[in-house]
Amino acid sequence: MNASVHTTAPALAANAGIPLRDILPWGVFGLIMAALLIYFVGAEQGATSLISGHSVHEFVHDGRHLLGFPCH
């Protein structure tokens, strides 16, 4: 018995990349969120404070030390 076995692999699309116009809004959103995170962790205190009081500083205090930002 010599049975021939035929297997087929799924066809790959020639252009499997994601278009830049689909990625760009998410990239811009990610950069804005990262900039806000760095601002609130690294600079939200004292003269550069956007929010009055110490609530934001106390909320990110341990993260500030973990990332190496001085605050005292």
PQR file with spaces between the fields and no chain letter, atoms N, CA, C, O and H, PARSE charges and radii, in Angstrom:
ATOM       1  N    MET     1       0.821   -1.181    0.000 -0.4000 1.5000
ATOM       2  CA   MET     1       0.000    0.000    0.000 -0.0000 2.0000
ATOM       3  C    MET     1       0.864    1.242    0.000  0.5500 1.7000
ATOM       4  O    MET     1       1.564    1.530    0.971 -0.5500 1.4000
ATOM       5  N    ASN     2       0.811    1.942   -1.052 -0.4000 1.5000
ATOM       6  CA   ASN     2       1.576    3.172   -1.166 -0.0000 2.0000
ATOM       7  C    ASN     2       0.596    4.324   -1.360  0.5500 1.7000
ATOM       8  O    ASN     2       0.313    4.744   -2.482 -0.5500 1.4000
ATOM       9  H    ASN     2       0.242    1.708   -1.841  0.4000 1.0000
ATOM      10  N    ALA     3       0.098    4.810   -0.262 -0.4000 1.5000
ATOM      11  CA   ALA     3      -0.867    5.913   -0.318 -0.0000 2.0000
ATOM      12  C    ALA     3      -0.113    7.230   -0.280  0.5500 1.7000
ATOM      13  O    ALA     3       0.794    7.415    0.531 -0.5500 1.4000
ATOM      14  H    ALA     3       0.327    4.468    0.649  0.4000 1.0000
ATOM      15  N    SER     4      -0.484    8.121   -1.142 -0.4000 1.5000
ATOM      16  CA   SER     4       0.164    9.436   -1.121 -0.0000 2.0000
ATOM      17  C    SER     4      -0.618   10.365   -0.196  0.5500 1.7000
ATOM      18  O    SER     4      -1.849   10.394   -0.203 -0.5500 1.4000
ATOM      19  H    SER     4      -1.221    7.971   -1.801  0.4000 1.0000
ATOM      20  N    VAL     5       0.116   11.104    0.579 -0.4000 1.5000
ATOM      21  CA   VAL     5      -0.480   12.029    1.539 -0.0000 2.0000
ATOM      22  C    VAL     5      -0.228   13.442    1.040  0.5500 1.7000
ATOM      23  O    VAL     5       0.908   13.821    0.756 -0.5500 1.4000
ATOM      24  H    VAL     5       1.116   11.081    0.585  0.4000 1.0000
ATOM      25  N    HIS     6      -1.277   14.199    0.939 -0.4000 1.5000
ATOM      26  CA   HIS     6      -1.171   15.578    0.490 -0.0000 2.0000
ATOM      27  C    HIS     6      -1.483   16.500    1.668  0.5500 1.7000
ATOM      28  O    HIS     6      -2.548   16.405    2.279 -0.5500 1.4000
ATOM      29  H    HIS     6      -2.200   13.891    1.169  0.4000 1.0000
ATOM      30  N    THR     7      -0.573   17.363    1.967 -0.4000 1.5000
ATOM      31  CA   THR     7      -0.805   18.360    3.018 -0.0000 2.0000
ATOM      32  C    THR     7      -0.738   19.737    2.400  0.5500 1.7000
ATOM      33  O    THR     7       0.028   19.979    1.467 -0.5500 1.4000
ATOM      34  H    THR     7       0.292   17.440    1.471  0.4000 1.0000
ATOM      35  N    THR     8      -1.523   20.611    2.913 -0.4000 1.5000
ATOM      36  CA   THR     8      -1.499   21.990    2.434 -0.0000 2.0000
ATOM      37  C    THR     8      -1.279   22.913    3.613  0.5500 1.7000
ATOM      38  O    THR     8      -1.903   22.772    4.665 -0.5500 1.4000
ATOM      39  H    THR     8      -2.145   20.415    3.671  0.4000 1.0000
ATOM      40  N    ALA     9      -0.399   23.838    3.419 -0.4000 1.5000
ATOM      41  CA   ALA     9      -0.135   24.855    4.430 -0.0000 2.0000
ATOM      42  C    ALA     9      -1.024   26.057    4.140  0.5500 1.7000
ATOM      43  O    ALA     9      -1.323   26.330    2.978 -0.5500 1.4000
ATOM      44  H    ALA     9       0.108   23.953    2.564  0.4000 1.0000
ATOM      45  N    PRO    10      -1.446   26.770    5.154 -0.5600 1.5000
ATOM      46  CA   PRO    10      -2.269   27.954    4.896  0.2800 2.0000
ATOM      47  C    PRO    10      -1.485   28.994    4.107  0.5500 1.7000
ATOM      48  O    PRO    10      -0.302   29.222    4.360 -0.5500 1.4000
ATOM      49  N    ALA    11      -2.137   29.599    3.180 -0.4000 1.5000
ATOM      50  CA   ALA    11      -1.493   30.618    2.344 -0.0000 2.0000
ATOM      51  C    ALA    11      -1.284   31.889    3.167  0.5500 1.7000
ATOM      52  O    ALA    11      -2.191   32.339    3.867 -0.5500 1.4000
ATOM      53  H    ALA    11      -3.098   29.414    2.975  0.4000 1.0000
ATOM      54  N    LEU    12      -0.108   32.451    3.079 -0.4000 1.5000
ATOM      55  CA   LEU    12       0.202   33.693    3.780 -0.0000 2.0000
ATOM      56  C    LEU    12      -0.046   34.863    2.846  0.5500 1.7000
ATOM      57  O    LEU    12       0.240   34.791    1.651 -0.5500 1.4000
ATOM      58  H    LEU    12       0.629   32.085    2.510  0.4000 1.0000
ATOM      59  N    ALA    13      -0.567   35.915    3.389 -0.4000 1.5000
ATOM      60  CA   ALA    13      -0.803   37.109    2.591 -0.0000 2.0000
ATOM      61  C    ALA    13       0.533   37.751    2.253  0.5500 1.7000
ATOM      62  O    ALA    13       1.459   37.734    3.064 -0.5500 1.4000
ATOM      63  H    ALA    13      -0.799   35.973    4.360  0.4000 1.0000
ATOM      64  N    ALA    14       0.628   38.306    1.079 -0.4000 1.5000
ATOM      65  CA   ALA    14       1.875   38.928    0.651 -0.0000 2.0000
ATOM      66  C    ALA    14       2.188   40.173    1.483  0.5500 1.7000
ATOM      67  O    ALA    14       3.352   40.455    1.767 -0.5500 1.4000
ATOM      68  H    ALA    14      -0.124   38.320    0.421  0.4000 1.0000
ATOM      69  N    ASN    15       1.162   40.909    1.867 -0.4000 1.5000
ATOM      70  CA   ASN    15       1.361   42.126    2.644 -0.0000 2.0000
ATOM      71  C    ASN    15       0.654   41.942    3.982  0.5500 1.7000
ATOM      72  O    ASN    15      -0.505   42.330    4.133 -0.5500 1.4000
ATOM      73  H    ASN    15       0.216   40.681    1.636  0.4000 1.0000
ATOM      74  N    ALA    16       1.344   41.358    4.943 -0.4000 1.5000
ATOM      75  CA   ALA    16       0.738   41.062    6.232 -0.0000 2.0000
ATOM      76  C    ALA    16       0.988   42.165    7.266  0.5500 1.7000
ATOM      77  O    ALA    16       0.589   42.013    8.420 -0.5500 1.4000
ATOM      78  H    ALA    16       2.285   41.043    4.820  0.4000 1.0000
ATOM      79  N    GLY    17       1.629   43.256    6.889 -0.4000 1.5000
ATOM      80  CA   GLY    17       1.929   44.330    7.833 -0.0000 2.0000
ATOM      81  C    GLY    17       0.717   45.185    8.142  0.5500 1.7000
ATOM      82  O    GLY    17      -0.256   45.196    7.388 -0.5500 1.4000
ATOM      83  H    GLY    17       1.954   43.380    5.952  0.4000 1.0000
ATOM      84  N    ILE    18       0.779   45.902    9.254 -0.4000 1.5000
ATOM      85  CA   ILE    18      -0.292   46.812    9.648 -0.0000 2.0000
ATOM      86  C    ILE    18       0.043   48.186    9.081  0.5500 1.7000
ATOM      87  O    ILE    18       1.160   48.671    9.264 -0.5500 1.4000
ATOM      88  H    ILE    18       1.570   45.894    9.867  0.4000 1.0000
ATOM      89  N    PRO    19      -0.890   48.810    8.406 -0.5600 1.5000
ATOM      90  CA   PRO    19      -0.619   50.134    7.828  0.2800 2.0000
ATOM      91  C    PRO    19      -0.298   51.168    8.907  0.5500 1.7000
ATOM      92  O    PRO    19      -0.842   51.121   10.010 -0.5500 1.4000
ATOM      93  N    LEU    20       0.586   52.095    8.574 -0.4000 1.5000
ATOM      94  CA   LEU    20       1.004   53.135    9.513 -0.0000 2.0000
ATOM      95  C    LEU    20      -0.177   53.978    9.975  0.5500 1.7000
ATOM      96  O    LEU    20      -0.209   54.403   11.130 -0.5500 1.4000
ATOM      97  H    LEU    20       1.028   52.133    7.678  0.4000 1.0000
ATOM      98  N    ARG    21      -1.141   54.227    9.109 -0.4000 1.5000
ATOM      99  CA   ARG    21      -2.295   55.055    9.503 -0.0000 2.0000
ATOM     100  C    ARG    21      -3.138   54.391   10.583  0.5500 1.7000
ATOM     101  O    ARG    21      -3.882   55.071   11.289 -0.5500 1.4000
ATOM     102  H    ARG    21      -1.115   53.881    8.171  0.4000 1.0000
ATOM     103  N    ASP    22      -3.034   53.078   10.721 -0.4000 1.5000
ATOM     104  CA   ASP    22      -3.748   52.385   11.794 -0.0000 2.0000
ATOM     105  C    ASP    22      -2.959   52.383   13.105  0.5500 1.7000
ATOM     106  O    ASP    22      -3.551   52.316   14.183 -0.5500 1.4000
ATOM     107  H    ASP    22      -2.430   52.525   10.148  0.4000 1.0000
ATOM     108  N    ILE    23      -1.649   52.453   13.021 -0.4000 1.5000
ATOM     109  CA   ILE    23      -0.796   52.408   14.214 -0.0000 2.0000
ATOM     110  C    ILE    23      -0.541   53.804   14.779  0.5500 1.7000
ATOM     111  O    ILE    23      -0.395   53.965   15.990 -0.5500 1.4000
ATOM     112  H    ILE    23      -1.168   52.508   12.146  0.4000 1.0000
ATOM     113  N    LEU    24      -0.488   54.796   13.921 -0.4000 1.5000
ATOM     114  CA   LEU    24      -0.102   56.149   14.333 -0.0000 2.0000
ATOM     115  C    LEU    24      -0.953   56.728   15.468  0.5500 1.7000
ATOM     116  O    LEU    24      -0.378   57.269   16.412 -0.5500 1.4000
ATOM     117  H    LEU    24      -0.607   54.665   12.937  0.4000 1.0000
ATOM     118  N    PRO    25      -2.283   56.647   15.431 -0.5600 1.5000
ATOM     119  CA   PRO    25      -3.055   57.203   16.561  0.2800 2.0000
ATOM     120  C    PRO    25      -2.719   56.530   17.893  0.5500 1.7000
ATOM     121  O    PRO    25      -2.652   57.199   18.924 -0.5500 1.4000
ATOM     122  N    TRP    26      -2.509   55.219   17.879 -0.4000 1.5000
ATOM     123  CA   TRP    26      -2.156   54.514   19.116 -0.0000 2.0000
ATOM     124  C    TRP    26      -0.753   54.902   19.582  0.5500 1.7000
ATOM     125  O    TRP    26      -0.507   54.992   20.785 -0.5500 1.4000
ATOM     126  H    TRP    26      -2.563   54.675   17.041  0.4000 1.0000
ATOM     127  N    GLY    27       0.160   55.130   18.652 -0.4000 1.5000
ATOM     128  CA   GLY    27       1.502   55.574   19.020 -0.0000 2.0000
ATOM     129  C    GLY    27       1.490   56.952   19.662  0.5500 1.7000
ATOM     130  O    GLY    27       2.172   57.187   20.660 -0.5500 1.4000
ATOM     131  H    GLY    27      -0.041   55.057   17.675  0.4000 1.0000
ATOM     132  N    VAL    28       0.710   57.862   19.083 -0.4000 1.5000
ATOM     133  CA   VAL    28       0.590   59.212   19.649 -0.0000 2.0000
ATOM     134  C    VAL    28      -0.058   59.149   21.029  0.5500 1.7000
ATOM     135  O    VAL    28       0.393   59.816   21.960 -0.5500 1.4000
ATOM     136  H    VAL    28       0.156   57.670   18.273  0.4000 1.0000
ATOM     137  N    PHE    29      -1.111   58.350   21.162 -0.4000 1.5000
ATOM     138  CA   PHE    29      -1.770   58.178   22.455 -0.0000 2.0000
ATOM     139  C    PHE    29      -0.795   57.631   23.495  0.5500 1.7000
ATOM     140  O    PHE    29      -0.766   58.108   24.629 -0.5500 1.4000
ATOM     141  H    PHE    29      -1.477   57.808   20.406  0.4000 1.0000
ATOM     142  N    GLY    30      -0.002   56.638   23.118 -0.4000 1.5000
ATOM     143  CA   GLY    30       0.981   56.057   24.035 -0.0000 2.0000
ATOM     144  C    GLY    30       2.038   57.066   24.461  0.5500 1.7000
ATOM     145  O    GLY    30       2.430   57.098   25.628 -0.5500 1.4000
ATOM     146  H    GLY    30      -0.026   56.250   22.196  0.4000 1.0000
ATOM     147  N    LEU    31       2.500   57.890   23.527 -0.4000 1.5000
ATOM     148  CA   LEU    31       3.491   58.919   23.867 -0.0000 2.0000
ATOM     149  C    LEU    31       2.917   59.965   24.815  0.5500 1.7000
ATOM     150  O    LEU    31       3.594   60.398   25.748 -0.5500 1.4000
ATOM     151  H    LEU    31       2.181   57.864   22.580  0.4000 1.0000
ATOM     152  N    ILE    32       1.678   60.370   24.584 -0.4000 1.5000
ATOM     153  CA   ILE    32       1.042   61.350   25.472 -0.0000 2.0000
ATOM     154  C    ILE    32       0.874   60.768   26.877  0.5500 1.7000
ATOM     155  O    ILE    32       1.151   61.441   27.870 -0.5500 1.4000
ATOM     156  H    ILE    32       1.127   60.018   23.827  0.4000 1.0000
ATOM     157  N    MET    33       0.420   59.521   26.954 -0.4000 1.5000
ATOM     158  CA   MET    33       0.250   58.885   28.264 -0.0000 2.0000
ATOM     159  C    MET    33       1.591   58.716   28.981  0.5500 1.7000
ATOM     160  O    MET    33       1.673   58.924   30.192 -0.5500 1.4000
ATOM     161  H    MET    33       0.195   58.974   26.147  0.4000 1.0000
ATOM     162  N    ALA    34       2.633   58.344   28.250 -0.4000 1.5000
ATOM     163  CA   ALA    34       3.964   58.198   28.856 -0.0000 2.0000
ATOM     164  C    ALA    34       4.480   59.543   29.355  0.5500 1.7000
ATOM     165  O    ALA    34       5.066   59.621   30.434 -0.5500 1.4000
ATOM     166  H    ALA    34       2.567   58.175   27.267  0.4000 1.0000
ATOM     167  N    ALA    35       4.266   60.604   28.573 -0.4000 1.5000
ATOM     168  CA   ALA    35       4.713   61.937   29.000 -0.0000 2.0000
ATOM     169  C    ALA    35       3.966   62.382   30.263  0.5500 1.7000
ATOM     170  O    ALA    35       4.570   62.949   31.173 -0.5500 1.4000
ATOM     171  H    ALA    35       3.790   60.540   27.696  0.4000 1.0000
ATOM     172  N    LEU    36       2.666   62.128   30.318 -0.4000 1.5000
ATOM     173  CA   LEU    36       1.904   62.479   31.521 -0.0000 2.0000
ATOM     174  C    LEU    36       2.372   61.673   32.727  0.5500 1.7000
ATOM     175  O    LEU    36       2.493   62.212   33.827 -0.5500 1.4000
ATOM     176  H    LEU    36       2.175   61.667   29.579  0.4000 1.0000
ATOM     177  N    LEU    37       2.631   60.406   32.529 -0.4000 1.5000
ATOM     178  CA   LEU    37       3.111   59.566   33.632 -0.0000 2.0000
ATOM     179  C    LEU    37       4.460   60.058   34.149  0.5500 1.7000
ATOM     180  O    LEU    37       4.661   60.164   35.359 -0.5500 1.4000
ATOM     181  H    LEU    37       2.533   59.968   31.636  0.4000 1.0000
ATOM     182  N    ILE    38       5.374   60.357   33.245 -0.4000 1.5000
ATOM     183  CA   ILE    38       6.688   60.861   33.671 -0.0000 2.0000
ATOM     184  C    ILE    38       6.546   62.203   34.375  0.5500 1.7000
ATOM     185  O    ILE    38       7.238   62.460   35.360 -0.5500 1.4000
ATOM     186  H    ILE    38       5.211   60.272   32.262  0.4000 1.0000
ATOM     187  N    TYR    39       5.642   63.073   33.873 -0.4000 1.5000
ATOM     188  CA   TYR    39       5.445   64.357   34.545 -0.0000 2.0000
ATOM     189  C    TYR    39       4.924   64.159   35.967  0.5500 1.7000
ATOM     190  O    TYR    39       5.472   64.726   36.912 -0.5500 1.4000
ATOM     191  H    TYR    39       5.080   62.863   33.073  0.4000 1.0000
ATOM     192  N    PHE    40       3.869   63.357   36.123 -0.4000 1.5000
ATOM     193  CA   PHE    40       3.273   63.199   37.447 -0.0000 2.0000
ATOM     194  C    PHE    40       4.199   62.482   38.413  0.5500 1.7000
ATOM     195  O    PHE    40       4.195   62.790   39.604 -0.5500 1.4000
ATOM     196  H    PHE    40       3.424   62.896   35.355  0.4000 1.0000
ATOM     197  N    VAL    41       4.985   61.543   37.938 -0.4000 1.5000
ATOM     198  CA   VAL    41       5.911   60.849   38.835 -0.0000 2.0000
ATOM     199  C    VAL    41       7.144   61.700   39.112  0.5500 1.7000
ATOM     200  O    VAL    41       7.636   61.724   40.241 -0.5500 1.4000
ATOM     201  H    VAL    41       4.989   61.292   36.970  0.4000 1.0000
ATOM     202  N    GLY    42       7.649   62.395   38.101 -0.4000 1.5000
ATOM     203  CA   GLY    42       8.919   63.076   38.258 -0.0000 2.0000
ATOM     204  C    GLY    42       8.889   64.542   38.601  0.5500 1.7000
ATOM     205  O    GLY    42       9.854   65.050   39.173 -0.5500 1.4000
ATOM     206  H    GLY    42       7.250   62.375   37.184  0.4000 1.0000
ATOM     207  N    ALA    43       7.800   65.260   38.270 -0.4000 1.5000
ATOM     208  CA   ALA    43       7.858   66.715   38.425 -0.0000 2.0000
ATOM     209  C    ALA    43       6.661   67.327   39.123  0.5500 1.7000
ATOM     210  O    ALA    43       6.665   68.535   39.360 -0.5500 1.4000
ATOM     211  H    ALA    43       7.016   64.847   37.806  0.4000 1.0000
ATOM     212  N    GLU    44       5.654   66.576   39.459 -0.4000 1.5000
ATOM     213  CA   GLU    44       4.450   67.147   40.072 -0.0000 2.0000
ATOM     214  C    GLU    44       4.686   67.442   41.544  0.5500 1.7000
ATOM     215  O    GLU    44       4.286   66.676   42.421 -0.5500 1.4000
ATOM     216  H    GLU    44       5.651   65.595   39.267  0.4000 1.0000
ATOM     217  N    GLN    45       5.330   68.548   41.792 -0.4000 1.5000
ATOM     218  CA   GLN    45       5.535   69.038   43.155 -0.0000 2.0000
ATOM     219  C    GLN    45       6.077   70.445   43.083  0.5500 1.7000
ATOM     220  O    GLN    45       6.723   70.817   42.104 -0.5500 1.4000
ATOM     221  H    GLN    45       5.655   69.171   41.080  0.4000 1.0000
ATOM     222  N    GLY    46       5.826   71.209   44.085 -0.4000 1.5000
ATOM     223  CA   GLY    46       6.426   72.537   44.185 -0.0000 2.0000
ATOM     224  C    GLY    46       5.980   73.518   43.117  0.5500 1.7000
ATOM     225  O    GLY    46       4.785   73.649   42.849 -0.5500 1.4000
ATOM     226  H    GLY    46       5.301   70.907   44.880  0.4000 1.0000
ATOM     227  N    ALA    47       6.945   74.216   42.499 -0.4000 1.5000
ATOM     228  CA   ALA    47       6.654   75.296   41.563 -0.0000 2.0000
ATOM     229  C    ALA    47       6.028   74.806   40.265  0.5500 1.7000
ATOM     230  O    ALA    47       5.311   75.561   39.609 -0.5500 1.4000
ATOM     231  H    ALA    47       7.916   74.110   42.716  0.4000 1.0000
ATOM     232  N    THR    48       6.284   73.555   39.879 -0.4000 1.5000
ATOM     233  CA   THR    48       5.740   73.054   38.617 -0.0000 2.0000
ATOM     234  C    THR    48       4.421   72.312   38.802  0.5500 1.7000
ATOM     235  O    THR    48       3.967   71.631   37.883 -0.5500 1.4000
ATOM     236  H    THR    48       6.866   72.942   40.412  0.4000 1.0000
ATOM     237  N    SER    49       3.813   72.426   39.945 -0.4000 1.5000
ATOM     238  CA   SER    49       2.612   71.667   40.263 -0.0000 2.0000
ATOM     239  C    SER    49       1.398   72.185   39.498  0.5500 1.7000
ATOM     240  O    SER    49       1.112   73.382   39.514 -0.5500 1.4000
ATOM     241  H    SER    49       4.182   72.979   40.692  0.4000 1.0000
ATOM     242  N    LEU    50       0.681   71.274   38.825 -0.4000 1.5000
ATOM     243  CA   LEU    50      -0.578   71.617   38.167 -0.0000 2.0000
ATOM     244  C    LEU    50      -1.756   71.458   39.108  0.5500 1.7000
ATOM     245  O    LEU    50      -2.776   72.130   38.954 -0.5500 1.4000
ATOM     246  H    LEU    50       0.913   70.301   38.812  0.4000 1.0000
ATOM     247  N    ILE    51      -1.618   70.572   40.082 -0.4000 1.5000
ATOM     248  CA   ILE    51      -2.690   70.295   41.037 -0.0000 2.0000
ATOM     249  C    ILE    51      -2.232   70.763   42.410  0.5500 1.7000
ATOM     250  O    ILE    51      -1.170   70.356   42.880 -0.5500 1.4000
ATOM     251  H    ILE    51      -0.790   70.027   40.207  0.4000 1.0000
ATOM     252  N    SER    52      -3.022   71.614   43.057 -0.4000 1.5000
ATOM     253  CA   SER    52      -2.611   72.140   44.362 -0.0000 2.0000
ATOM     254  C    SER    52      -2.673   71.042   45.421  0.5500 1.7000
ATOM     255  O    SER    52      -3.432   70.080   45.302 -0.5500 1.4000
ATOM     256  H    SER    52      -3.885   71.945   42.675  0.4000 1.0000
ATOM     257  N    GLY    53      -1.871   71.209   46.436 -0.4000 1.5000
ATOM     258  CA   GLY    53      -1.817   70.231   47.519 -0.0000 2.0000
ATOM     259  C    GLY    53      -0.747   69.172   47.269  0.5500 1.7000
ATOM     260  O    GLY    53       0.002   69.237   46.294 -0.5500 1.4000
ATOM     261  H    GLY    53      -1.255   71.991   46.532  0.4000 1.0000
ATOM     262  N    HIS    54      -0.695   68.201   48.170 -0.4000 1.5000
ATOM     263  CA   HIS    54       0.334   67.166   48.094 -0.0000 2.0000
ATOM     264  C    HIS    54      -0.242   65.789   47.769  0.5500 1.7000
ATOM     265  O    HIS    54       0.459   64.787   47.904 -0.5500 1.4000
ATOM     266  H    HIS    54      -1.303   68.148   48.961  0.4000 1.0000
ATOM     267  N    SER    55      -1.491   65.721   47.349 -0.4000 1.5000
ATOM     268  CA   SER    55      -2.122   64.410   47.138 -0.0000 2.0000
ATOM     269  C    SER    55      -1.457   63.625   46.006  0.5500 1.7000
ATOM     270  O    SER    55      -1.235   62.422   46.144 -0.5500 1.4000
ATOM     271  H    SER    55      -2.061   66.536   47.239  0.4000 1.0000
ATOM     272  N    VAL    56      -1.137   64.279   44.899 -0.4000 1.5000
ATOM     273  CA   VAL    56      -0.491   63.575   43.786 -0.0000 2.0000
ATOM     274  C    VAL    56       0.911   63.146   44.188  0.5500 1.7000
ATOM     275  O    VAL    56       1.332   62.031   43.882 -0.5500 1.4000
ATOM     276  H    VAL    56      -1.317   65.257   44.787  0.4000 1.0000
ATOM     277  N    HIS    57       1.635   64.023   44.869 -0.4000 1.5000
ATOM     278  CA   HIS    57       2.987   63.690   45.317 -0.0000 2.0000
ATOM     279  C    HIS    57       2.965   62.474   46.232  0.5500 1.7000
ATOM     280  O    HIS    57       3.786   61.570   46.082 -0.5500 1.4000
ATOM     281  H    HIS    57       1.294   64.929   45.118  0.4000 1.0000
ATOM     282  N    GLU    58       2.048   62.445   47.160 -0.4000 1.5000
ATOM     283  CA   GLU    58       1.974   61.310   48.087 -0.0000 2.0000
ATOM     284  C    GLU    58       1.530   60.035   47.379  0.5500 1.7000
ATOM     285  O    GLU    58       1.960   58.943   47.753 -0.5500 1.4000
ATOM     286  H    GLU    58       1.381   63.179   47.281  0.4000 1.0000
ATOM     287  N    PHE    59       0.673   60.154   46.354 -0.4000 1.5000
ATOM     288  CA   PHE    59       0.202   58.979   45.628 -0.0000 2.0000
ATOM     289  C    PHE    59       1.330   58.313   44.842  0.5500 1.7000
ATOM     290  O    PHE    59       1.389   57.085   44.770 -0.5500 1.4000
ATOM     291  H    PHE    59       0.324   61.041   46.050  0.4000 1.0000
ATOM     292  N    VAL    60       2.231   59.111   44.248 -0.4000 1.5000
ATOM     293  CA   VAL    60       3.314   58.555   43.422 -0.0000 2.0000
ATOM     294  C    VAL    60       4.654   58.540   44.159  0.5500 1.7000
ATOM     295  O    VAL    60       5.692   58.308   43.538 -0.5500 1.4000
ATOM     296  H    VAL    60       2.184   60.108   44.306  0.4000 1.0000
ATOM     297  N    HIS    61       4.649   58.780   45.457 -0.4000 1.5000
ATOM     298  CA   HIS    61       5.882   58.925   46.216 -0.0000 2.0000
ATOM     299  C    HIS    61       6.794   57.707   46.133  0.5500 1.7000
ATOM     300  O    HIS    61       7.986   57.853   45.863 -0.5500 1.4000
ATOM     301  H    HIS    61       3.806   58.968   45.962  0.4000 1.0000
ATOM     302  N    ASP    62       6.264   56.520   46.357 -0.4000 1.5000
ATOM     303  CA   ASP    62       7.106   55.321   46.315 -0.0000 2.0000
ATOM     304  C    ASP    62       7.600   55.038   44.905  0.5500 1.7000
ATOM     305  O    ASP    62       8.740   54.612   44.722 -0.5500 1.4000
ATOM     306  H    ASP    62       5.296   56.402   46.576  0.4000 1.0000
ATOM     307  N    GLY    63       6.759   55.268   43.914 -0.4000 1.5000
ATOM     308  CA   GLY    63       7.181   55.096   42.526 -0.0000 2.0000
ATOM     309  C    GLY    63       8.278   56.074   42.151  0.5500 1.7000
ATOM     310  O    GLY    63       9.176   55.751   41.373 -0.5500 1.4000
ATOM     311  H    GLY    63       5.833   55.614   44.062  0.4000 1.0000
ATOM     312  N    ARG    64       8.199   57.265   42.708 -0.4000 1.5000
ATOM     313  CA   ARG    64       9.229   58.279   42.458 -0.0000 2.0000
ATOM     314  C    ARG    64      10.591   57.795   42.956  0.5500 1.7000
ATOM     315  O    ARG    64      11.591   57.936   42.252 -0.5500 1.4000
ATOM     316  H    ARG    64       7.470   57.527   43.340  0.4000 1.0000
ATOM     317  N    HIS    65      10.637   57.232   44.152 -0.4000 1.5000
ATOM     318  CA   HIS    65      11.894   56.713   44.676 -0.0000 2.0000
ATOM     319  C    HIS    65      12.352   55.478   43.915  0.5500 1.7000
ATOM     320  O    HIS    65      13.547   55.308   43.674 -0.5500 1.4000
ATOM     321  H    HIS    65       9.825   57.117   44.723  0.4000 1.0000
ATOM     322  N    LEU    66      11.411   54.610   43.533 -0.4000 1.5000
ATOM     323  CA   LEU    66      11.746   53.401   42.796 -0.0000 2.0000
ATOM     324  C    LEU    66      12.390   53.747   41.459  0.5500 1.7000
ATOM     325  O    LEU    66      13.307   53.048   41.027 -0.5500 1.4000
ATOM     326  H    LEU    66      10.440   54.748   43.729  0.4000 1.0000
ATOM     327  N    LEU    67      11.934   54.806   40.791 -0.4000 1.5000
ATOM     328  CA   LEU    67      12.474   55.199   39.494 -0.0000 2.0000
ATOM     329  C    LEU    67      13.681   56.130   39.613  0.5500 1.7000
ATOM     330  O    LEU    67      14.268   56.504   38.598 -0.5500 1.4000
ATOM     331  H    LEU    67      11.189   55.373   41.142  0.4000 1.0000
ATOM     332  N    GLY    68      14.056   56.508   40.827 -0.4000 1.5000
ATOM     333  CA   GLY    68      15.251   57.326   41.010 -0.0000 2.0000
ATOM     334  C    GLY    68      15.032   58.809   40.968  0.5500 1.7000
ATOM     335  O    GLY    68      16.005   59.557   40.865 -0.5500 1.4000
ATOM     336  H    GLY    68      13.578   56.205   41.652  0.4000 1.0000
ATOM     337  N    PHE    69      13.801   59.280   41.044 -0.4000 1.5000
ATOM     338  CA   PHE    69      13.537   60.716   41.075 -0.0000 2.0000
ATOM     339  C    PHE    69      13.703   61.219   42.502  0.5500 1.7000
ATOM     340  O    PHE    69      13.121   60.638   43.418 -0.5500 1.4000
ATOM     341  H    PHE    69      13.011   58.673   41.128  0.4000 1.0000
ATOM     342  N    PRO    70      14.469   62.270   42.720 -0.5600 1.5000
ATOM     343  CA   PRO    70      14.591   62.816   44.072  0.2800 2.0000
ATOM     344  C    PRO    70      13.346   63.630   44.426  0.5500 1.7000
ATOM     345  O    PRO    70      12.738   64.263   43.562 -0.5500 1.4000
ATOM     346  N    CYS    71      12.980   63.606   45.696 -0.4000 1.5000
ATOM     347  CA   CYS    71      11.833   64.417   46.095 -0.0000 2.0000
ATOM     348  C    CYS    71      12.012   65.033   47.482  0.5500 1.7000
ATOM     349  O    CYS    71      11.123   65.754   47.935 -0.5500 1.4000
ATOM     350  H    CYS    71      13.474   63.092   46.398  0.4000 1.0000
ATOM     351  N    HIS    72      13.099   64.784   48.158 -0.4000 1.5000
ATOM     352  CA   HIS    72      13.285   65.368   49.501 -0.0000 2.0000
ATOM     353  C    HIS    72      14.551   66.191   49.489  0.5500 1.7000
ATOM     354  O    HIS    72      14.915   66.779   50.507 -0.5500 1.4000
ATOM     355  H    HIS    72      13.821   64.198   47.790  0.4000 1.0000
